[in-house]
Amino acid sequence: MRLFLISCLLCIGCSARASQIALIIDDMGNNKQDALAFALPANVAFAILPNKALSKTFSNRAAAQQREVMLHMPMESLAGNNQEKNVLLSSMPPQQIIQTLKMALSTVPHAVGVNNHMGSRLTQLTLPMSVTMEFLSEHGLFFVDSRTTRYSKAEDIAKKNNVLSAKRNVFLDHTPSPKQIDKQFNRLLRLSKKYGYAVGIAHPYPQTLEYLKVHLDTLQQHGIKLVKLSDVVSSGAAYAYHPKVKLYPKPLELQLGGKGTQP
C-alpha cells in the first residue's frame, strides 16, 4: 500500500508540471567534426569518451558553456568487438576497475556523471558494477544506464549504492536516417508526456545535429521543456519511469548470447 501511495504521489507531481526531456550526445571526442554539437542548447549534456586527443578540450569547452559533462565510460560488450582502449572488463579485479575509472576521469575534467559506452556484458554482472557504483558514490557522480542490454543490472545496483541514477528511454539515431530520427524523437516526446520525464541519447552525426537544431526549438509548442540531465536524476522522477515494466531476473550466466542485446 505504501509503495502504491508513493507511485500515486509521483504521478501527481509529474502531471502538475510541464513534461520534460533530458538529452545526451554520446561518443563525443572521437573527431573534430563532433564540435558541431556545441551549437546545441546548453541543456544538452555531452558524454565524452576518455583517453582521446579531444577529451580534455571538449570537456573544458562544454564546461565553459555551462553544459553538463559526462564520462562516457567504455565497458565490455558481449560481442567483444571494436572496444575502446582501457575498457572496463569483467576479468578485472576491483582495484584495476578503480584505477581504470580514475584514469578515464582524469581525461574528462568537469564530469558530473557517467554513462556506459557499449557494456552489454559488463552491465549484467553484479561484482564489477558494484565496484563501479561504489566508486561513483564516493566521488559524488551520478549514473545513466545507456541500456545496451535489457538485462542490465546497472541502474538497480546504482540505487543500492545511493548513486543518483536514471536510464535511457530512447536512442534517437540507432538507425541514423532522418525518418527514423524523427520517429524516435516523437517517441521521446510521447514518453515524456506519459511519465513526466524521458531521457534520450543521440550521437554527433551530422544528420542528427541538423534535426535537433530545428526540432529542439519546437518543444515549447508541445508543452515540453528541455532540462539538464542532473534535474532528472536529482528529482526522484527517474525512479517513476515505467512502473509496470518487470525486471529481467535471468543473469548473464544464463543469457550469454541471448536475443535483445546490443554492443
C-alpha positions in Angstrom: 0.0 0.0 0.0 2.8 2.4 0.9 4.5 1.8 -2.5 1.2 2.4 -4.2 0.7 5.7 -2.5 4.3 6.8 -3.4 3.7 5.9 -7.0 0.5 7.9 -7.0 2.2 11.0 -5.5 5.0 10.8 -8.1 2.4 10.6 -10.9 0.5 13.6 -9.4 3.8 15.5 -9.2 4.6 14.7 -12.8 1.2 15.8 -14.1 1.4 19.1 -12.1 4.3 20.4 -14.2 5.3 20.6 -17.8 6.7 17.4 -19.3 10.5 17.4 -19.5 13.1 15.7 -21.6 16.8 15.4 -20.9 19.2 14.7 -23.9 22.7 13.3 -24.0 25.0 13.4 -27.0 27.2 10.3 -26.8 30.6 9.4 -28.3 31.8 13.0 -28.1 35.6 13.4 -28.7 36.2 10.9 -31.5 36.9 13.5 -34.1 36.9 17.3 -34.8 33.6 17.1 -36.6 31.9 16.3 -33.3 32.4 20.0 -32.4 29.3 20.8 -34.4 27.3 19.6 -31.4 28.4 22.7 -29.4 25.8 24.7 -31.3 23.0 22.7 -29.5 21.3 24.3 -26.4 23.5 24.2 -23.3 21.0 22.0 -21.5 22.0 19.1 -23.8 24.6 17.0 -21.9 27.8 15.7 -23.6 29.0 12.2 -22.8 32.7 12.4 -23.7 34.9 9.4 -24.4 38.0 9.2 -22.3 41.6 8.9 -23.4 41.0 10.7 -26.7 43.0 13.6 -28.2 40.0 15.8 -27.8 38.7 14.5 -24.5 40.0 17.4 -22.3 39.5 20.1 -25.0 35.8 19.1 -25.4 35.2 18.8 -21.7 36.7 22.2 -21.0 34.7 23.8 -23.8 31.5 22.2 -22.6 32.1 23.4 -19.1 32.7 26.9 -20.4 29.2 26.8 -21.9 27.7 25.7 -18.5 26.9 22.4 -20.2 26.9 19.2 -18.2 29.8 16.8 -18.9 29.6 13.1 -18.5 32.3 10.4 -18.7 31.2 8.0 -21.5 32.9 5.0 -19.9 33.8 2.1 -22.2 32.6 -1.2 -20.8 32.9 -4.7 -22.1 30.3 -5.8 -24.7 29.0 -9.3 -25.4 30.4 -9.2 -28.9 33.8 -8.0 -27.6 34.4 -6.2 -30.9 35.6 -2.6 -31.5 36.2 -2.0 -27.8 38.0 1.2 -26.7 41.4 1.3 -25.1 41.2 1.0 -21.3 37.7 -0.5 -21.4 36.3 -1.9 -18.1 36.4 -5.7 -18.3 34.7 -8.4 -16.3 38.1 -10.1 -15.8 39.5 -7.1 -13.9 40.0 -7.3 -10.2 38.3 -4.5 -8.2 41.4 -2.4 -7.8 42.0 -2.4 -11.6 38.5 -1.3 -12.2 39.0 1.6 -9.8 42.3 2.6 -11.4 40.8 2.5 -14.9 37.9 4.7 -13.8 40.4 7.2 -12.2 42.5 7.4 -15.3 39.4 7.9 -17.5 38.1 10.7 -15.3 41.4 12.4 -15.4 41.0 12.9 -19.1 37.4 14.2 -18.8 37.6 17.1 -16.3 34.3 18.6 -15.1 32.4 15.3 -15.4 29.4 15.3 -13.1 28.2 11.9 -14.1 28.9 8.7 -16.0 27.1 6.6 -18.6 28.3 3.4 -20.3 29.7 3.1 -23.8 28.7 -0.3 -25.0 28.7 -2.5 -21.9 26.1 -5.2 -22.8 28.2 -7.7 -20.9 29.6 -5.8 -18.0 26.3 -4.1 -17.0 24.8 -7.6 -16.4 27.4 -8.5 -13.8 27.0 -7.7 -10.2 30.6 -7.6 -8.9 32.1 -5.1 -11.5 29.1 -2.9 -11.4 29.1 -2.8 -7.6 32.7 -1.7 -7.6 31.9 0.9 -10.2 28.9 2.3 -8.3 30.8 2.4 -5.1 33.4 4.5 -6.8 30.8 6.8 -8.3 29.2 7.2 -4.9 32.5 8.1 -3.3 33.1 10.7 -6.0 29.6 12.2 -6.0 28.9 11.3 -9.6 25.5 10.2 -11.0 24.9 7.4 -13.4 22.8 7.0 -16.5 22.3 3.5 -17.8 22.5 3.5 -21.6 20.6 0.3 -21.6 22.6 -1.6 -24.2 21.0 -4.8 -23.0 17.6 -5.3 -21.4 19.3 -7.5 -18.8 21.3 -4.6 -17.4 21.6 -4.5 -13.6 23.4 -1.2 -13.6 20.6 1.1 -12.5 19.4 -1.2 -9.8 23.0 -1.5 -8.4 23.4 2.2 -8.6 20.3 2.7 -6.4 21.6 0.2 -3.9 24.8 2.2 -3.6 22.9 5.5 -3.2 24.1 6.8 -6.6 21.6 9.2 -8.3 20.6 7.5 -11.5 18.3 7.2 -14.5 18.1 5.1 -17.6 18.0 5.9 -21.3 14.4 5.7 -22.6 15.1 6.3 -26.3 18.0 6.1 -28.7 17.3 8.7 -31.3 19.6 7.6 -34.0 20.4 3.9 -33.6 19.3 3.9 -37.2 20.7 7.3 -38.3 18.2 8.1 -41.1 16.1 11.3 -41.0 12.9 9.3 -41.0 14.0 7.1 -38.0 15.4 10.1 -36.1 12.1 11.8 -36.4 10.2 8.7 -35.4 12.4 8.2 -32.3 12.3 11.9 -31.3 8.5 11.9 -31.4 8.6 8.7 -29.3 10.7 10.6 -26.7 8.1 13.3 -26.6 5.3 10.9 -26.1 7.1 9.2 -23.2 7.8 12.5 -21.6 4.1 13.4 -21.7 3.1 10.0 -20.3 5.6 9.8 -17.5 6.5 13.4 -16.9 10.2 12.8 -17.9 12.1 11.0 -20.5 15.8 10.6 -21.3 17.1 10.4 -24.9 20.6 9.6 -26.2 21.8 10.7 -29.6 25.2 10.9 -31.4 27.0 13.7 -33.1 26.1 12.5 -36.6 25.6 15.5 -39.0 22.0 14.4 -39.8 21.2 14.1 -36.1 22.6 17.5 -35.2 20.7 19.2 -38.0 17.5 17.6 -36.9 18.0 18.6 -33.3 18.9 22.2 -34.1 15.5 22.6 -35.8 13.2 20.5 -33.6 14.5 21.3 -30.1 13.2 24.8 -30.8 9.7 23.4 -31.2 9.5 21.8 -27.8 7.5 24.6 -26.2 4.8 24.2 -28.8 4.4 20.6 -27.5 4.3 21.7 -23.8 7.7 20.1 -23.2 10.8 21.6 -21.6 14.4 20.6 -22.3 16.1 20.3 -18.9 19.6 19.5 -17.7 20.3 15.8 -17.1 21.0 16.4 -13.4 17.5 17.8 -13.0 16.1 14.4 -13.9 18.5 12.3 -11.8 18.2 14.5 -8.7 14.4 14.9 -8.8 13.5 11.3 -8.0 11.3 11.2 -11.1 13.8 8.8 -12.7 12.5 6.2 -10.2 9.0 6.6 -11.5 9.8 5.5 -15.1 7.7 2.7 -16.5 6.5 1.3 -13.1 4.8 -1.6 -14.8 8.0 -2.9 -16.5 9.2 -6.0 -14.9 12.9 -6.6 -14.1 14.5 -9.4 -16.1 15.8 -11.8 -13.4 17.9 -14.0 -15.7 21.6 -13.1 -15.2 24.2 -13.0 -17.9 25.4 -16.5 -17.0 22.1 -17.8 -18.2 21.6 -15.3 -21.0 25.0 -15.1 -22.7 24.4 -14.7 -26.3 20.7 -14.3 -25.9 18.4 -12.1 -28.0 17.7 -8.4 -27.2 21.3 -7.3 -26.6 23.4 -4.7 -28.3 27.2 -4.0 -28.2 
